Amino acid sequence: MLSEEMLSIAEENLREYIEIEKEEEEIKSLIKPLQIWITSASSPICYRLIPLLANGEVFGMTTEISIHLLDTDQSKEVLCGIVMEAEDMALPLLRSISEHTEIDEAFIQADVVIVLDDVLLNCEVQSLENYIREMSEICQVYAPLIEKNAKSEVRVISSGKTFVNLKAVMIMMYGPSIKPKNVIAIATTWESATKATLARKLNTNVAGVKNVIVWGNITGSNYIDLSHAKLYGYDCAIWGPADFSRPLLNMIYDSEWIHSELQSAQSSLSSRLCHYVGMLPAHAVATVLRYWYHGSPPGEIISVGVRTEGQFCVPEGIVFSMPVRFQNGNWEVVTELAINEKTQGVLGRLAHELIQEKLVALKEIQEMQPYGGDKIPS
């Protein structure tokens, strides 16, 4: 056989070998489960979140997942009960579920980390500064472990009832190699509850209420903005195709209701969130994850807390809830929205509150020694 023939055959064999290897890698990637870590996993949110994550709607009907439940030693019995119940459900996409109480095991090969840690606020017992310190201490433990053990493209979600923005910004600070674009705070709880209030007022389907924006501190002082909200499928004198919408404020003729009852409803929601058993926040986490992986509905605005880069004249370096859209596994702030002078003033006040919260956290952290030990801080 001539040398040229041998070289040609060798080259053909190499191409075939590379194609086979690539095909095998693709097959392995399809059956390799996503690693999902959930902190404070004994909470009711986690209990209701597990079936939502494993039903195929969040990550895809062909994507298997492995769930890792992380909590303190005191919660070990609860975690074991959750594991047993989840296994007995025989969810086809749930490859495995396990419980963890050793902090050194946390976030190994994590694709997604869902931080649910909360502090129970009672300012008659402790000052707000002490609660901020407690939350910052938790993040100071988690962030380096996420850097060390998780995958480089790990996505981190901050959720819960308290200091959601602060948790996200502290994780970025103490985990500098974690990509800021991969850390978001959940505001969908406020967004969906406001949509439900508006739908009841207008006697319409809540699915037709779109583009309600939550600005600012998600679990603190925030501002619900209806100036860009739209209403689809509303039963009125003017009808159009499915994509036809009306400005929502034009359909609410009772302006007094917006300034009184809606504000009152939002205030009561803040107190109700402390008593919810986890269904609403679990749905919010699952919804945002679905959008993150598969994109948000075309033309629809979603509110999440993200690190600011000067958008809407909000100072850089804080986590601030603002409108975004998800596409191709990423998100972008919807900066083309026009906001009036009144809204701009409100955003400035909300940003100031978050800056002060961050400064308090930094001060408290500087005064304490780094946490040491092999258990999760309680």
Beta strands, then each sheet from edge to edge (+ up, - down):
strand 1: 34-39
strand 2: 65-70
strand 3: 94-100
strand 4: 112-115
strand 5: 155-158
strand 6: 183-186
strand 7: 209-210
strand 8: 213-216
strand 9: 222-225
strand 10: 230-232
strand 11: 245-247
strand 12: 302-307
strand 13: 319-327
strand 14: 330-333
sheet 1: 3+ 2+ 1+ 4+ 5+ 6+ 12- 13+ 14-
sheet 2: 7+ 10- 11+
sheet 3: 8+ 9-
end
